[in-house]
Amino acid sequence: MRVSAKADYAARAAAELSTATDKPIKADSIAKAQDIPAKFLETILLELKHAGIVRSQRGPDGGYALARPAEDISLADVIRAVDGPLANVRGDRPENMAYSGAAEPLTDVWIAVRAALRDILETTTLAHLRDGRLPPRVAELVDDPGAWVSLGRIRGAGPTRGRSPKAAPAQPKVSSAKS
């Protein structure tokens, strides 16, 4: 799965809005707090507003706030609002794909991928992010050291940003001294 910059920024902005307690947050405050380009954020907030995820308030005390409780807004809701369906194949729904020969089972694979994405993104809410407590299934996946290893061809590979990977289980030391 590729997470677009737009989806990443939308999730971060929505997470930031989930921390508001009594008054709306101005777009420039969200942009600064999450290091999101302000003009791009305005477009994203408008899309989130049209999807019923955020609401806006004009005036000196205006800004943006969540339109529903953070517990009722999933990451899937946010991503769909700005990027459309969670999983598609060449712009179409996985169930609409038809293959022949050895590739025939690919339709089932694409449907399984969509189901796996839904399992994570529909059960993780903005409240989970705000509270720093991920759903048990997500936490279980994150605790697997193998989940932190990127496989395949990587563009721009370099030091990891943000949270560092979980340490792999310690390997026994091999002594070079003869006994």
N, C-alpha and C positions, 0 to 999 in steps of 0.2 A: 504494500500500500504506500502510495506517495501522499504525504500531507502537504497540501499547497501552502504557500506563504499566507494566503488569504484565510485558510482554515486555521492555521496556527495562530495568526493574529486575532481571529475571531474568538478562538477558545481562550486566549490570554486576556482579551478585553472582557469577555463574559465572566471569567474567573475574577478579574479585578472588580467588576460591578457587583459580584456576589458578596464582596466585603462591605459594601455600603449599608449603613444601618438606618440612617434617618433622612438623608437628603441625597439628591442626585449627584453624580460625579461628572465634572466637566470633561469633555473629550480630550482637551490638552493634558489634563491630569492623568487620564488613562494612558495616553500616548507616552508621556514621560515615565510613568511607573513601569510600563511594559516595553519601552523602547520600540514603539511602533510608529512608523511615519504618519504624521497627523492627517494628511490628505487621504491617505489610504484608509486610515481608521474611520474617517467620516463616512466613506463609502460602505465600509463594513457595518458600521453602526446603523446606517440606513437600511441595509439588507436585513439585519437582525431585528430592526423595528418592524419592517414589513412582514417578517415571519412571526411576529408576536412574542419575541424573546426579550426585547428591551422596549422601553418607552422613553420618550423624551419630554422634557419640560423646558419651556422658554423662560427668559427673564434672568435677572441677576442671580437668582438662586437656582437657575435651571441647570440642566445637564442630562445625563442618562442614568437610568436605573433598570433593574430587571423588571419585566412585566409580570412575572410569576415568581413564586418562591424558588430559591436556588435548588431545593430538593426536587422540584418538578421539571427541571431543565437538564437534559442529558447532553453529553458531548455530541452524540449523534444529532440531536436537534440543532445544535450550533453549526456543525459541519454541513448538514443538509441545507441550512438556511443560506449559506454562502457558496457552496460548491455543488449542490444537488445530491443525487443518490450516493450512498457510501461506496458502493462497488458497481462498476459497469465495465463492460468489455467493448472497446471501440465505440463508446457512447451509447451502448444499448444495454438493456437488462440481461443479466446472465441467463435467465430462463429462455430468452429469445434466441440464444446462440444454438446453432446446430452444426455438428461436425461429423465427419465420416471416417471410417477406418480406425486406425490406431488412436486418433485424436478424439473419437466419440465421447469418451468419459470426461473430457474437459468441461463440458457443461456442468456436470456434477461437481467438479473441483471448484469452478467459479462460484457456484451456489454455496458450497461449503465455506469458501473464503468470505463471502458476504455474511453468512451466518456467524462466523467467528468474529468478524468486525462488529456486527450487531451485538454479540455477546458482551464485548468489552465496552463499546461506545454507548450503547443504550442503557447500560447499568451504572455507568460512571456519571455522576451528576456534578453540577457546579458546586453543590454543597460539599461533596467529597473533596474537591480541589481546595475549596476555601478552608475546610477543616483539616486538610492534610491527612485524611484517612480514606484510602482507596477501598473499593469493594474487595471482599476476600479473594475472589477469583483473580482480580487484577493484581493484588498484592502477591498472590501465589506465583503468578507469572513473572513479576518483577524480581522476586527473590531467587529465581533460577539464574545462576551465573551465566548460563548459555544464552539467556535472553539479551544480555548486554554485549554479545559478540556480533558484529556485523559480518555477514558473509557475502561473498561475491565481489563484483567489481564496484568500487566505491569512488565516486568523483569527489575531489576535494578532501580526501581522507587526511586527517590530522588529529591533533589532540581533541579529546571529547570536550564538549562544552557543558556547562551546568553540572549536573550531578555526575559524580564519578561512578564507574561501574562497580558492581559488587565484586568483592575479592573472590577469586576462584579458590577452591579448597587447596590447602597447603599440600605441596608435594614433599615426600620424604627427601631429606638431604642425602646426597651420596658423598661419602667421604673418599677423598683421593689418597688418604694415608693407608699404607698397608698394615694389616694387623698380624 
